[in-house]
Amino acid sequence: MIISTDNVRVFFVLSLAYITCYTLTNGLIAPLQSLFLPNYTTTISLMFLPHGIRVLAAYYYGWKSFFFLMPSAYLMWFVIVYGAEVPLHPLQPIFSSLSCIIGVMIITRYTTGHLENEWKILLLGGLIGSSFNGISSSFLQNDGIITSSIFEYILGDMLGQIILMVLLLYMFKFLRVFKI
C-alpha cells in the first residue's frame, strides 16, 4: 500500500519541519542578513535551513523523501518566492530536492541509519548535494549559464545544515534530560 498511516505521518512531520525552517530563513535570517550585509543584494540565503531538512529526509527516506517534500517545497516557493517576485526558477525545488537525495545516496551507501554516529557522513552528503544544487540553481537562475553563485548556494546550504543539526542535537538532548 503506497499511502499508509506511517507515510502520512512522515509527510506531515517533514512538511512542518520544511515550512518552519523556510519561514525561519525568510523571516529571521534574511532580515538579519540584509542588516549585517547591506551590500549583499542577492536572493541567495547565506544560511538556508531547509537544506538540512532535505538532507535528513534523504538520509532516512531515500527517494521517497522527494514525494514527501515536494508539496511543502512548492508551497513555500509559491508563497515566498513567487509571491514576492523573487527571481528564482520554478524548477528549483525539484532540482534542489533531487540534488540532496543524490548527494546523500552517493555518500551513505554503507551507513547504518544511526545519525548520532554518522553525522560527518551526513555533512559530506549534504556538501555533495549542495554542490549539485548550486550547479543546477545557478544554471536555472542564469538562463543556462553557470556562475560563481554556486559558491553562495553551497555556503548557504552548508551553514544552514550545520546550524539545523546543532539545533536539533541540543533540542534532543534537552528532551532526553527532561524526559519530555
N, C-alpha and C positions, 0 to 999 in steps of 0.2 A: 504494500500500500504506500503510495507516494506521500499522501497527506496524512500524517499521524499526529497524535497529540504532542509527541516529542518535537516533531518538526515545526508545529505551530508555536510551541513554547520557545524553541530556539529562534524562530523568525521574530517573535515579539521582543525577546531579550536583545538580540543583535540589532534590531531596528531601533529600539530605545537607546541602546548604547551609541549607535552611529549618530542618531539625531541629537543626542545630548552632546557628544563630542563635537559635532559640526556646529551646534549652537554656541558652545563654549568658545570654539575657534573664531567664529564670526562675531559673537557678542562681547567677548572679553579680550582675546588675544589680538584680533585685528585692530581694535581701537588702541590697545597698548603699543602695538607695532607702529601704527601711524603716529602715536605720541612720541615714542622714543626714536623713531626713524622717519622723520617728516619728509625727507627727500626720497625715500624708498616708496615709489608710487605703483609698483607692480601689483597685480591681483593675486600673486602667489603668497600664501601664508608661510612665514618662517618657522611656524610651529603648528603643523597640521595634525591635530589629534586623531581624526578619523582613520588616518593611515594605520595607527596601532590597532584599531578595531578590525580593519580589513585583514591585517596580518594575523591577528589572533583567530579570527573566523576561518581563515585559510588553514591555519595550523590545526585547528580542531575539526573542521568540517570539509576540508578539501574543496572539490569542485562544487559541492552543494552550497558553499558559502556565497557563491556568485548569485544564486537564486534567492538566498536569504537576504542579501544586502541590496540588490538592485532596486526594490521599491523605495527604500529609505534614501538611497543614493540619489535617485531621480526626484524624490520629493524635495530633498534639500537643494538639489541643483535647480529645480523649478522655482522654489521659494526664494532662495538666497542669491543664486547666480542669475538666472533668467529674470526674476522679479526685480533685481537691482540693475539689470542691464550690464552685468559684468561680462566681458568678452571671453567666456570660456566655451569651448566647443561642446555641443550636446552629446557627443560620443565619449567625452572624457570619463564619465562614471563607469562605462563599460571597460574601457582600456585600463583605467586605474585598478579596478577590481581584478581583472584578468592578470595584470602585471603582478599584483600581490600574490595571487594564487600560484602563478608560475614561479615566482621568486621563492616562495615558501616550499613549493614542491621540489624544486631543484635541490635545496639545501637540507630538507627534512626527510629524505628518503629512508633514513635509518634511525629515526627517533623513536622514543618510547611513549610519547604523549604526556610526559611529566614535565610540565613547563618550568617548575622550580629548578630542575637540573639542566634544562636546555635553553635558558634564556639567551645565552650568547649565540646559539644556533638560530634562534628566532630573530635576533637583531641582524644577523647576517642574511637571513632570508628576507627580512624587511628591507635591507640595503639593496639586495638584488632586485626585489620587486619595485623599490623606489627608483632604481636606475631605469628599469623598463618603463615605469610610469613617467619619469622625467623625459625620456626619449619620445614616448608616444604623445604626451601632453604638449611638449614643445612643437612636435610635428603638426599636431592638430591645431594648436593655437596660432601658429605662424604660417598657415597655408602651405604645408608640405616642406617647410624649411626647419631644420633643427638648429636651435640657437643655444647660447650659453645659459638660457633659462633652465636647462636640465639640472644644473648645479643648485639652483634655487629650489627646485622641486625636491631634489634629494635632501638638501639641508632641512627644508620644512617638514618633509615626511619623517626623516630620521629623528629630528628633535621632538616631533610630535609623538612618535612611537616610544622614545625613551622616557619622555615625561609621563605619558599614559601608563607605561609599565611600572614606573616608580610609584605613581599614584595608586595603581591597583595593588602593588606589593604592600604598601603601607595600609591601604584600606583592608586588605585581607588579614594582615597582622592585627589590626585593630579589632576586626570581627572575631578573630581567634582568641585574643586576650580577653575580650569582654563576652565571649561566647554568645554573640548575637546571631 
